[in-house]
């Protein structure tokens, strides 16, 4: 396990903060984001979109972008809403959630657009 890389996060350094598993990876391409949305839809999960200012990203509360998209299966419609949220809030983090009906919890949670660090 000596090859495990350390990712130090500090409250004093907003650029070091990570939000979820995908945050440790390079920014996803549009095709990779599409594949994640397709996966959420294929699993019958309900997509939802949230956003927040980078300074408040570690808070439990993020702003909901409209209502969750219950039953939405059109991948392009979901991608369009992600883009609309980003355009309306260009400096904010925007994340995509996938709500699992069976476990009644978030099954997926990933930052799609990263905001400008404070």
N, C-alpha and C positions, 0 to 999 in steps of 0.2 A: 504494500500500500504506500510505499515511499514515493510513487509516481503521481499521487493524487495532488492536484493543484489547489492551492489555497486561494479563495476569493474574499479578501478582507473587505467587509462593509462597515462603514462608520457613519453615525448620525452627523458628524461634523463634515463629512464629505458626500454631498448629494450625488456626485457622479459615481460613487462606489456602490450605491444602493442597488440591490437586485430585487426584482419582483417576480417570483415564481421560477420554475424550472427553465422555461425558454429564455429568460432574461440572461442566462449565462452563455447563450449561444449567439452567434452573429445575427444581425437583423435579418428577418425572413424576407425572401423575395416575394413578389406578387404571386408567383406560381406556388410557392410553399404555403403562403397564407390561404390561397384557394384550396389547396389540399387539406388544410386543417379545417376549413369551413365545410368542405365536402364530407370529411370524416364525422364531424358533429352531426350533420344532416343524415348521413347514412346510418348512424347509430340511434336516430330518432330523438336526439336531444334538442332542447329548445335554446336557440341562440339568444344572447342578450349582449348589449354593449354598454360599457361604463367608461368614464373619463375622470381625470383629476389633475390638479396642478402637480408638477414634480415635487415641490416642497411638501406636499401632503400625501405622497404616494404610499407611505407606510401606515397611514391611517386606515382604520377599518371601513371608513365611509368613503365611497366613490360616488360621483354623480351618475345617475342612471340616464342613458340616452334613450328617450322614449320608453315604451314598455318592452318587456322581453318579447321576442318574436315567436310566440307560441305557435307551433305547427308549421312554421315557415320551412319550405323545402327548396326554394329558389336560391341557389348559391349566389347568383348575380345580385339579387335583391339584398342579401346580407352584406355582400362586399360593398354595395352602393351605400348602405347605411353606415358602415365603418368609415368610408370615405367622407360622407356627409358630416359625421361626428368630428372627424379630424379637421375638415375645412372650417367648421364652426368653432373649433377649439384648437387652433394650430399649435399652441405652446403646451398643451396637455398630453399626458399619457392617455392612450386609448386602448382598452383591452376588450377582448372577445371572451365571453363566457359560454359554456355549454351546460345547460341544466339537465341532469339525468332524472327522468321521471320516476324510475324504479327506486333509486336510493334517495330521491328528493334532496339532492345536493349538487354542487358544482362538480361536473365530471371533467371539465376542461376550463382553463383559465390562462390566457396568454396576452402579453402586450403586443399589439399589432403596430401601433405608432408610438414612438418614444418622444416625449416632450422635451423642451429645452431645459436643461438643469439650471437650478437657481444659483 
